[in-house]
Amino acid sequence: MKKPLTPLESATFSTIVDTQHESNGWLDLTRVCSRTARHLGDVRQAVARLARYGLVLIDEEAPNTERWIKFSIPE
């Protein structure tokens, strides 16, 4: 059984869904940091957990940086 999302994971996922249409598949992690008052490292870990849960797909071929991650949401 999967663990429920933490508040940070939930807020991160909400930001991803809310901004998906305007971001062309790129997530600005500092936007999540601003919304959640969390550090960049914490947000990166939350995104990694969302990817492990299968809620977000990370494009490993894209030139991801500390601030930007190319993603998609599974159908």
C-alpha positions as CSV (number, residue, x, y, z in Angstrom):
1,M,0.0,0.0,0.0
2,K,1.3,3.4,-0.9
3,K,1.9,6.0,1.7
4,P,-0.2,9.1,1.5
5,L,1.4,12.2,0.0
6,T,3.2,14.5,2.5
7,P,2.0,18.2,2.5
8,L,5.1,19.1,0.5
9,E,4.5,16.4,-2.1
10,S,0.8,17.4,-2.3
11,A,1.7,21.1,-2.8
12,T,4.3,20.2,-5.4
13,F,1.9,18.0,-7.3
14,S,-0.7,20.7,-7.2
15,T,1.8,23.3,-8.6
16,I,2.7,20.9,-11.4
17,V,-0.9,20.3,-12.4
18,D,-1.8,24.0,-12.0
19,T,1.1,25.2,-14.2
20,Q,1.3,22.4,-16.7
21,H,-0.6,24.2,-19.4
22,E,1.7,27.3,-19.3
23,S,5.0,25.6,-18.8
24,N,5.4,23.5,-21.9
25,G,6.4,20.5,-19.7
26,W,9.0,22.4,-17.7
27,L,8.7,22.8,-13.9
28,D,10.4,25.8,-12.3
29,L,11.2,24.4,-8.8
30,T,11.7,27.9,-7.4
31,R,8.0,28.4,-8.0
32,V,7.2,25.5,-5.7
33,C,9.7,26.9,-3.2
34,S,7.9,30.2,-3.2
35,R,4.5,28.6,-2.7
36,T,5.6,26.2,0.0
37,A,8.4,28.2,1.8
38,R,10.7,25.1,1.4
39,H,14.3,24.9,0.2
40,L,15.1,23.8,-3.3
41,G,16.6,20.5,-2.1
42,D,13.4,19.6,-0.3
43,V,11.4,20.3,-3.4
44,R,13.7,18.3,-5.7
45,Q,13.3,15.3,-3.3
46,A,9.5,15.7,-3.4
47,V,9.5,15.7,-7.2
48,A,11.7,12.6,-7.1
49,R,9.2,10.9,-4.8
50,L,6.3,11.9,-7.0
51,A,8.2,10.3,-9.9
52,R,8.7,7.1,-7.9
53,Y,5.0,7.0,-7.1
54,G,4.3,7.3,-10.9
55,L,2.4,10.6,-10.6
56,V,5.0,12.5,-12.6
57,L,7.3,11.3,-15.4
58,I,10.7,13.0,-15.5
59,D,12.3,13.4,-18.9
60,E,15.9,12.1,-18.2
61,E,16.9,13.1,-21.8
62,A,16.2,16.8,-21.3
63,P,18.9,19.1,-20.0
64,N,17.5,19.3,-16.5
65,T,19.1,21.7,-14.0
66,E,18.9,22.4,-10.3
67,R,16.0,24.8,-11.0
68,W,14.3,23.3,-14.0
69,I,12.9,19.8,-14.6
70,K,11.2,18.6,-17.8
71,F,8.2,16.5,-16.9
72,S,5.0,15.0,-18.1
73,I,1.9,13.7,-16.3
74,P,1.0,10.1,-17.1
75,E,-2.3,9.6,-19.0
